[in-house]
Amino acid sequence: MSRKATVSAPSNIAFIKYWGARDLDRAIPTNASLSMTLDICRTTTTVEVLDEAGADAIQIKSDDGALTPAAGAFNERFTAHLGRLREHLGFTGRIQAATHNTFPSDAGIASSASGFTALAYAVSAAFDRVDSPEEMSIRARLSGSGSAARSTFGGYVTWPSDPHNPESPAAQHAGPHIDLRDVIALVQHGPKDVSSLEGHRRAATSPHFATRQERLPERTRRVSAALTSGDFAAFTEALEEEAIELHLVAMSSTPPILYWEPGTLEVIHRVRQLRTRDGVPCAFTMDAGANVHVICPPTSEDAVAAAVSDLPSVHGVIRDRVGSGPRHETEHLF
Ligand code: DP6
């Protein structure tokens, strides 16, 4: 058995969003979702198994190499995931772990999908128990982060919502596909005020939630078809409709959640201008946060990055692309 393992796992951006749960504790979604796995935005995690009693210890590694003990809510969620993995895999022993994100921690980019997927893989690897991406999807989702269920696959990924088979793992979307880029415009400093977990909890209180559920299957089909046909205009229409509707539901929940910042609207308007006035194919989407993901074909990437970088409220841009999923790393974090 290998005692120490390091894995890096990608984040993902949902084109059709998981928002609302049948069972929030087990992250059983009300609706199916569809995402693109990213390449650059990733979490690397090293896990070491120690044959001794005691508490698990988690550290965060910064870009300059310093290791700091994890604290607060992050430490709690991380430790809880370790506890569920311990139960699921049936192992004993104390875990020592360290984790590092490729993107700045105060950038407002959700790191739970990449973080919990990397942890599920690294623990499994330390016990030589890495399984199929489907089984790993279930292990990543044990964290309570539904989006983590999709990060175990590369490419484009669907995560079903089947009341008869609620634990269904994610699956790779059948290709061939168009190549897409994700230019992430950072407008948010620090973490968002309301967690996704709380957002899921409130979702069904919105008067628009039921209508959203009715419209989603048809919208998902449109996104899915556009990914294979390459009809970027059809993709744009469905993607933006979905992004706005997610936030419509959040804003009309009780109590309401407002994730947008002034910079969110600034980027949205710039994207629409770029497309309609300058003829640059590009489309916006947002997760449960203020940052805007501008999805575009490779030929639009430079123009999009230049246009959003120039906006006063954009404090950084990450240029990402569709990626290939988790991978074992040879260099350990400690
Ligand atoms: C809006 O419960 O997976 O991003 O654990 O914070 O990543 P985190 O949230 P999770 O909900 C994700 C909500 C979403 C849409 C999506 O990614 O499907």
Boltz pocket constraint, residues with backbone or C-beta under 6 A from the ligand:
constraints:
  - pocket:
      binder: B
      contacts: [[A, 12], [A, 13], [A, 14], [A, 16], [A, 17], [A, 18], [A, 19], [A, 33], [A, 110], [A, 111], [A, 112], [A, 113], [A, 144], [A, 145], [A, 146], [A, 147], [A, 148], [A, 195], [A, 196], [A, 197], [A, 200], [A, 286], [A, 287], [A, 288]]
      max_distance: 6.0
